[in-house]
Amino acid sequence: QVQLVESGGGLVQAGGSLRLSCVVSGVTFRTMFMGWYRQAPGKERELVASINSRGNTNYADFVKGRSAISRDNDKNTVYLQMNSLKPEDTAVYYCKAANWGEYWGQGTQVTVSS
């Protein structure tokens, strides 16, 4: 059974930082495409950042320069370091793993106060 468990969300003031983690089990993690997505109330889910099995990364324009995605294949974990957070970054952040199938975590709430 594939499981993705996110953690690291919370309440932070604007300008602060958070590091999200997603631990994956039930799949060969090192082969998986990993992505962080977010969904704000009333909005569609959108890609924040992704990293493929070779370590190549991709970022949405709205986080470029202030976020970093990374993976630790020994720990089956993908991270999202977010800096200079803004109130508009408030959303539920989801981790996705994809290869032959697509799997999602339950999400972690990030709230940025002004």
C-alpha positions in Angstrom: 0.0 0.0 0.0 1.4 3.4 -1.0 1.4 6.1 1.6 2.5 9.7 1.5 2.6 11.5 4.8 3.2 15.3 4.8 4.4 17.3 7.8 5.9 20.7 8.6 2.9 23.0 8.0 1.7 25.5 10.4 1.1 29.2 11.1 3.9 31.6 10.3 4.2 35.3 9.9 4.8 36.9 6.6 8.5 36.8 5.7 9.0 33.6 7.7 10.1 30.2 6.6 8.7 26.6 6.7 10.1 23.3 5.7 7.6 20.7 4.5 8.4 17.0 4.5 6.8 14.1 2.8 7.7 10.5 3.7 6.8 7.9 1.1 6.3 4.2 1.6 5.1 1.3 -0.5 6.9 2.3 -3.7 10.5 2.5 -5.0 11.0 6.1 -4.0 14.2 6.7 -6.0 12.3 6.1 -9.3 9.4 8.4 -8.5 8.7 11.8 -9.8 7.8 13.9 -6.8 5.8 17.1 -6.6 4.5 19.6 -4.1 1.1 21.2 -5.0 -1.1 23.6 -3.1 -4.8 24.4 -3.0 -6.2 27.6 -1.5 -9.9 27.9 -0.6 -12.0 28.4 -3.8 -9.0 27.8 -6.1 -7.8 24.9 -8.1 -4.8 22.8 -7.0 -1.6 24.0 -8.6 2.0 22.8 -8.9 4.5 24.5 -6.6 7.6 22.5 -7.3 8.7 19.2 -8.6 11.8 17.0 -8.7 12.3 14.0 -10.9 14.3 10.8 -10.2 17.5 12.4 -11.6 17.1 15.4 -9.3 16.0 17.8 -11.9 13.8 20.5 -10.4 11.0 22.7 -11.6 9.3 25.6 -9.9 6.2 27.7 -10.4 6.9 31.3 -11.1 5.3 32.4 -7.8 7.9 30.5 -5.7 11.0 30.9 -7.8 13.9 32.3 -5.8 12.3 31.7 -2.5 11.7 27.9 -2.4 13.7 24.8 -2.8 12.6 21.3 -3.4 15.0 18.4 -2.5 14.8 14.7 -2.0 16.6 12.2 0.2 16.4 8.7 -1.4 17.8 7.0 1.6 15.0 8.4 3.8 12.3 8.1 1.1 11.5 11.8 1.8 11.0 14.9 -0.3 11.3 18.3 1.2 10.0 21.8 0.3 11.9 24.7 1.9 9.8 27.8 1.7 11.3 31.2 2.5 10.0 34.8 2.5 6.4 33.5 2.9 3.5 35.7 1.9 -0.1 35.7 2.9 -1.0 34.5 -0.6 1.0 31.3 0.1 -1.7 30.2 2.5 -3.1 26.9 1.3 -3.1 23.2 1.9 0.1 21.8 0.5 0.0 18.3 -1.0 2.8 15.9 -1.9 2.4 13.8 -5.0 4.4 10.7 -6.1 4.1 9.5 -9.7 5.6 6.8 -11.9 3.3 4.2 -13.4 0.6 5.4 -11.0 -0.1 8.6 -9.2 -0.4 8.9 -5.4 -1.3 11.8 -3.1 -0.8 12.6 0.5 -3.4 14.0 2.8 -2.1 17.5 2.8 -0.6 19.9 5.4 -2.0 23.4 6.1 0.2 26.4 5.7 -1.1 29.7 7.0 0.8 32.9 6.6 -0.3 35.9 8.6 0.2 39.4 7.5 
